[in-house]
Amino acid sequence: MKTMTCKQLGGPCNVEHHGKDHNEVIKAQDRHLKAQVAAGDETHREAHEAMRSRWKRPISGLGWYRDVRREFASLADDA
């Protein structure tokens, strides 16, 4: 298991997301952003829109995905 924060994934806060791989962390971030915006948290709206754009345009979002994958791989496993 490894941990990445909302900020590390392009969001505004330090909520931690845990996962066995980068895809689990990305999916957790997507759920977090959706929930925050649905609850009226405007600070997460820009990151949420960027995430939605990546899902809709996977080829152009591939650079972000590769960066997250690389950063996740460089992290130490959680203790």
C-alpha positions as CSV (number, residue, x, y, z in Angstrom):
1,M,0.0,0.0,0.0
2,K,1.1,3.5,-0.8
3,T,-0.4,6.9,0.0
4,M,-0.9,10.0,-2.1
5,T,-2.7,13.2,-1.1
6,C,-5.3,15.1,-3.0
7,K,-2.7,17.9,-3.5
8,Q,-0.2,15.4,-5.1
9,L,-3.0,14.5,-7.6
10,G,-3.8,18.1,-8.5
11,G,-6.4,18.9,-5.8
12,P,-6.4,21.6,-3.1
13,C,-6.3,19.6,0.1
14,N,-4.2,17.1,2.1
15,V,-6.8,14.2,2.2
16,E,-4.8,10.9,1.9
17,H,-5.7,8.3,-0.6
18,H,-4.3,4.7,-0.2
19,G,-3.9,2.0,-2.8
20,K,-2.0,-1.0,-3.9
21,D,-1.4,0.7,-7.3
22,H,-1.7,4.1,-8.9
23,N,-5.1,3.3,-10.4
24,E,-6.7,2.7,-7.0
25,V,-5.3,6.1,-5.8
26,I,-6.6,7.8,-8.9
27,K,-10.1,6.3,-8.5
28,A,-10.1,7.4,-4.8
29,Q,-9.2,10.9,-5.9
30,D,-12.0,10.9,-8.5
31,R,-14.5,9.8,-5.8
32,H,-13.2,12.4,-3.4
33,L,-13.4,15.3,-5.9
34,K,-17.0,14.3,-6.8
35,A,-18.1,14.1,-3.2
36,Q,-16.5,17.4,-2.3
37,V,-18.0,19.3,-5.2
38,A,-21.4,17.6,-4.6
39,A,-21.2,18.8,-0.9
40,G,-20.7,22.4,-2.2
41,D,-16.9,22.6,-1.7
42,E,-15.9,25.1,-4.4
43,T,-12.2,24.7,-3.7
44,H,-12.3,21.3,-5.3
45,R,-14.3,22.3,-8.4
46,E,-11.3,23.1,-10.6
47,A,-9.6,19.8,-9.8
48,H,-12.8,18.0,-10.4
49,E,-13.3,19.6,-13.8
50,A,-9.7,18.7,-14.7
51,M,-10.3,15.1,-13.7
52,R,-13.5,14.9,-15.7
53,S,-11.7,16.2,-18.7
54,R,-9.0,13.5,-18.3
55,W,-11.7,10.8,-18.3
56,K,-13.4,12.3,-21.3
57,R,-10.2,12.8,-23.3
58,P,-7.9,9.9,-22.2
59,I,-5.3,10.5,-24.9
60,S,-4.7,14.1,-23.8
61,G,-4.8,13.1,-20.1
62,L,-2.2,10.5,-20.6
63,G,0.6,12.8,-19.6
64,W,-1.0,13.4,-16.2
65,Y,-1.6,9.7,-15.8
66,R,2.0,8.8,-16.5
67,D,3.2,11.5,-14.0
68,V,1.0,10.0,-11.3
69,R,2.1,6.5,-12.1
70,R,5.8,7.6,-12.0
71,E,5.3,9.4,-8.7
72,F,3.4,6.5,-7.1
73,A,6.2,4.1,-8.1
74,S,8.8,6.4,-6.5
75,L,6.9,6.4,-3.1
76,A,7.9,4.1,-0.3
77,D,5.4,1.6,0.9
78,D,3.3,2.6,3.9
79,A,4.6,1.4,7.2
